[in-house]
Amino acid sequence: MKTWELGISTNFAIKRWPNPEDWARIVKQELGLSWVQFSFDQFDPRSRPDSMRAYAYRIRNACDKYGLRIHSTFTGLSIYSHNLLMHPLPEGRADGEDWFMHAFAMTQALGADAIGGPYGGLDLPSFQSETDRDAVLKSAEEALVRLLEAAPQFGIRTFLWEQTPIRREGPVDIEGTIAHLKHVNAIRPSGSASFALCLDVGHAISPDASGIDKNPYRWLEKLAPLAPVIHLQQTDGRYDRHWPFTQANNAAGIIDGDRVLASIRKSGANQPLLCIEVGFAFEEDDGVVLRDLQETVAYWQQALARDEKAQGGGYP
C-alpha cells in the first residue's frame, strides 16, 4: 500500500535562509521532511544564465546531501504580484510569457518535471469591460497554450495551475475550475505539458463564491483527483492567510487535518503530494518561525498517523 507524501514549499525561507545549504538542512534535520517544492521567491529565474545555473547547482548539491527530492517549482509571491499573461498591455503579457520561459529553464536545471502557480490576473478596468476582458483572456489563453507546447523542451511534463480566490484571476467555483482544466487540456497540442491543478485548501474563501464553493472539503472531494499537489495552510475563512498550523491558529482556523485527509480519501485521489505552504511576516522573531514550522509539521504527521492507523496502514 502507498503512503502519504508530506513536503513543504521553500517559501518559508524567503530572506531568512536564501542559501540552499541552510533551508535544505532545516527541511531534513529540523522538520524531518524529504520533499520540497522550490519557490521562485528564493531566486529570480531571469537572473544571468550563469548565476541561475550556479544557484541551481547549489540547490541540487544541498538536496543530494540531505536526501531531499524536488517535486516541482512554483511561482511564488513576488511574481504573483504581476499580471503576467493577463496584463492589459501586449508588452506586459509578452513579459509574463518571457518570465515563464526562464522559469522553465530553471526548473530543468533543478531536475524537476513540473512547474506551477497562477498564470495571470486581470486589472480592474479590463475586468469591468466585457470587450477588453474577452480580448485579454483570449490572448492569455493563446500564450498559455504556447507555454504548454514549449514546456517539454525543458523536460516539463506538468503545469500545475493554482486556482485562487480572486475572480479576476479565474474561476472561484468548483464547476468553473473543472471546466477550465478540461478546456485547456482539450485545446493544448498533442505532446505538450498537461494542465493539472494545484489545489490550495485555503482558497475556498472568495467573496464571489457561495454555498459549497466556500467549503474547502467539498473542493477536495471534487477536485483532489485532478490535483497532483495539495497546498496546506491554515486560514480563518476570510482571507488567504497561509498561517502555520499552531495551536492558536488552529483554534481560529477552519482547516482540520483529519477532515482534509478524509476528504481526499473520499475523492479517490491517487496519492497527491501534501505540500505545506505557510508564510511569515519579515519582522517575526526567527526563533518563532522555526518553532511554528516544527509545530506545523508535527500537526500533519499526527493527522497522517491517525489516518494510517484508521485505514490499517498506508494509502489505498
C-alpha positions in Angstrom: 0.0 0.0 0.0 1.2 3.5 -0.8 1.9 6.0 1.9 1.2 9.7 2.0 4.0 12.1 0.9 4.3 15.2 3.0 6.5 18.1 1.8 7.0 21.8 2.1 7.3 24.9 -0.1 10.6 26.7 0.3 8.7 30.0 0.6 9.1 29.7 4.3 12.8 30.5 3.8 12.3 33.8 2.0 15.1 36.3 3.1 15.9 34.3 6.2 17.6 31.3 4.6 18.4 32.0 0.9 21.4 29.7 1.0 20.1 26.2 -0.2 22.5 24.6 2.3 20.6 26.3 5.1 17.0 25.6 4.1 17.8 22.0 3.0 19.3 21.3 6.4 16.2 22.8 8.1 13.8 20.8 6.0 15.6 17.5 6.6 17.1 17.8 10.1 14.7 20.2 11.8 11.4 19.3 10.1 12.1 15.7 9.1 10.7 16.0 5.6 12.1 14.7 2.3 10.1 16.6 -0.4 10.3 20.3 -1.3 8.6 22.5 -3.8 11.0 25.2 -4.8 9.6 28.7 -4.7 11.0 31.3 -7.2 10.8 33.8 -4.3 14.1 32.2 -3.4 15.8 33.2 -6.7 14.8 35.1 -9.8 14.8 32.7 -12.8 15.5 35.7 -15.1 18.9 36.4 -13.5 22.0 35.9 -15.6 22.1 32.4 -17.0 25.5 31.7 -15.3 24.1 32.9 -12.0 21.0 30.8 -12.4 22.9 27.7 -13.2 25.3 28.2 -10.3 22.4 28.6 -7.8 20.6 25.6 -9.3 23.8 23.6 -8.8 23.9 24.6 -5.2 20.3 23.5 -4.7 20.9 20.1 -6.3 24.0 19.6 -4.2 22.3 20.6 -1.0 19.3 18.4 -1.8 21.5 15.4 -2.6 23.5 16.0 0.7 20.4 16.0 2.8 18.3 13.4 0.9 15.7 15.8 -0.4 13.7 15.5 -3.6 12.4 18.5 -5.6 8.9 17.7 -6.6 8.2 20.9 -8.6 8.9 24.6 -8.9 6.3 27.4 -8.1 5.8 31.0 -9.0 6.0 32.4 -5.5 4.6 35.7 -4.1 6.9 38.1 -5.8 5.9 37.3 -9.4 2.3 36.7 -8.3 2.0 40.5 -7.8 2.4 40.9 -11.6 -0.5 40.5 -14.0 1.6 38.1 -16.2 -0.3 36.6 -19.1 -3.4 38.7 -18.3 -1.6 42.1 -18.3 -3.8 44.7 -20.1 -0.9 45.7 -22.4 0.7 43.4 -25.0 4.2 44.2 -23.8 3.1 43.2 -20.3 1.7 39.9 -21.5 4.9 39.3 -23.5 6.9 39.9 -20.4 4.9 37.4 -18.5 5.4 34.8 -21.1 9.1 35.5 -21.1 9.2 35.1 -17.3 7.7 31.6 -17.5 10.2 30.6 -20.2 13.0 31.5 -17.9 11.3 29.7 -15.1 11.0 26.6 -17.3 14.8 26.8 -17.8 15.5 26.9 -14.1 13.0 24.1 -13.5 15.0 22.0 -15.9 18.3 23.0 -14.2 16.8 21.8 -10.9 15.9 18.4 -12.4 12.1 18.8 -11.8 9.5 17.9 -14.4 6.6 20.1 -13.1 6.1 23.8 -12.5 3.1 25.6 -11.1 1.3 28.7 -9.9 -1.3 31.2 -11.1 -0.6 32.3 -14.6 -2.2 35.8 -14.6 -4.7 38.3 -13.2 -6.8 40.9 -14.9 -6.6 44.5 -14.0 -9.8 46.1 -12.8 -10.6 48.3 -15.9 -10.2 45.3 -18.2 -12.2 43.1 -16.0 -15.1 45.6 -15.9 -15.1 45.9 -19.7 -16.5 42.9 -21.5 -14.7 43.7 -24.7 -11.3 44.3 -23.1 -11.8 41.3 -20.7 -12.5 38.9 -23.6 -9.6 40.2 -25.6 -7.1 39.8 -22.8 -8.4 36.4 -21.8 -8.1 35.2 -25.4 -4.5 36.5 -25.6 -3.7 34.9 -22.2 -5.1 31.5 -23.3 -3.0 31.6 -26.5 0.1 32.4 -24.5 -0.7 29.6 -22.0 -1.0 27.1 -24.8 2.3 28.2 -26.3 3.9 27.7 -22.9 2.4 24.2 -22.5 3.7 23.4 -26.0 7.2 24.7 -25.2 7.4 23.1 -21.7 8.5 19.6 -22.9 11.6 21.1 -24.4 12.7 21.7 -20.8 11.7 18.3 -19.6 8.5 19.6 -18.0 5.5 17.3 -18.2 3.0 19.1 -16.0 1.9 22.7 -15.4 0.2 22.9 -12.0 -2.3 25.7 -12.3 -3.2 27.2 -8.9 -6.8 28.4 -8.7 -7.1 31.5 -6.5 -9.9 33.2 -4.6 -9.8 36.3 -6.8 -12.4 36.4 -9.6 -10.1 38.5 -11.8 -7.7 35.5 -11.9 -10.1 32.8 -13.0 -13.0 30.7 -11.7 -13.6 30.8 -8.0 -16.2 27.9 -8.0 -15.7 24.1 -8.2 -17.5 23.6 -11.5 -15.8 26.5 -13.2 -12.4 25.2 -12.1 -13.2 21.8 -13.5 -14.4 23.3 -16.8 -11.2 25.4 -17.1 -9.0 22.4 -16.6 -11.0 20.4 -19.2 -11.0 23.3 -21.7 -7.2 24.0 -21.6 -6.4 20.3 -21.9 -8.8 20.0 -24.8 -7.1 22.8 -26.8 -3.5 22.1 -25.9 -1.5 20.5 -28.7 -0.6 16.8 -28.6 2.7 16.2 -26.9 2.5 19.4 -24.8 2.7 19.5 -21.0 -0.5 18.6 -19.2 -2.6 21.2 -17.4 -3.3 20.0 -13.9 -4.3 21.6 -10.6 -2.5 22.7 -7.5 -5.3 22.8 -5.0 -4.9 25.1 -2.0 -7.1 24.2 0.9 -7.2 27.9 1.9 -8.5 29.2 -1.4 -12.2 28.4 -0.9 -12.8 31.8 0.6 -13.7 34.0 -2.3 -16.3 36.8 -1.6 -17.6 36.0 -5.1 -18.4 32.4 -4.1 -21.2 30.9 -2.0 -22.5 27.6 -0.8 -20.3 24.5 -1.4 -17.8 26.8 -3.3 -16.8 28.2 0.1 -16.3 24.7 1.6 -12.7 23.5 1.4 -13.7 19.9 2.0 -16.1 19.9 -1.0 -13.3 21.3 -3.1 -11.1 18.3 -2.0 -13.8 15.8 -2.6 -14.5 17.0 -6.1 -11.0 18.2 -7.2 -8.3 16.2 -5.4 -8.2 13.6 -8.2 -7.2 16.4 -10.6 -4.6 17.8 -8.2 -1.1 16.2 -8.0 -0.2 18.7 -5.4 -2.4 20.0 -2.5 -1.2 23.1 -0.6 -1.7 23.1 3.1 -2.3 26.3 5.0 -4.4 27.4 7.9 -7.0 30.2 7.3 -9.9 31.8 9.1 -12.1 31.6 6.0 -11.9 35.3 5.4 -8.5 35.7 3.8 -5.8 33.7 2.1 -3.8 33.7 5.4 -1.1 31.0 4.9 -0.9 30.6 8.6 1.2 27.8 10.1 -0.8 25.1 12.0 -0.1 26.2 15.5 -2.5 25.6 18.4 -3.6 29.3 18.4 -4.1 29.4 14.6 -5.9 26.1 14.6 -8.4 27.4 17.2 -9.2 30.3 14.9 -8.9 28.4 11.6 -11.3 26.4 9.5 -8.8 23.8 8.2 -8.8 20.5 10.1 -6.1 17.9 9.2 -8.3 14.9 9.8 -11.1 16.3 7.7 -8.7 17.2 4.9 -7.3 13.6 4.7 -10.8 12.1 4.9 -12.0 14.3 2.1 -9.0 13.3 -0.1 -9.7 9.7 0.5 -13.4 10.2 -0.3 -12.4 11.7 -3.6 -10.4 8.6 -4.7 -7.3 10.7 -5.5 -4.2 8.8 -6.1 -1.5 10.0 -3.6 -1.2 13.7 -4.2 1.8 15.5 -2.6 0.6 17.2 0.6 2.7 20.4 0.5 2.9 22.7 3.5 2.8 26.3 2.2 2.9 28.7 5.1 4.4 32.2 5.3 5.6 34.6 8.0 6.0 38.3 8.4 9.5 39.5 7.8 9.5 41.1 11.3 8.5 37.9 13.0 11.0 36.5 15.5 13.2 34.0 13.7 13.0 31.5 16.6 9.2 31.7 16.5 9.3 30.9 12.7 11.3 27.7 13.3 9.1 26.6 16.2 5.9 27.3 14.2 7.3 25.3 11.3 8.1 22.4 13.6 4.6 22.6 15.2 3.0 22.6 11.7 4.9 19.5 10.6 4.1 17.7 13.9 0.4 18.6 13.4 0.3 17.0 10.0 2.4 14.0 10.9 0.0 13.3 13.8 -3.0 13.6 11.4 -1.3 11.2 9.0 -0.5 8.7 11.7 -4.2 8.7 12.8 -5.4 8.3 9.3 -3.0 5.4 8.6 -4.0 3.7 11.8 -7.6 4.0 10.9 -7.0 2.6 7.4 -4.9 -0.3 8.7 -1.7 1.2 7.3 -0.9 3.0 4.1 -2.8 4.9 1.4 -5.1 2.9 -0.9 
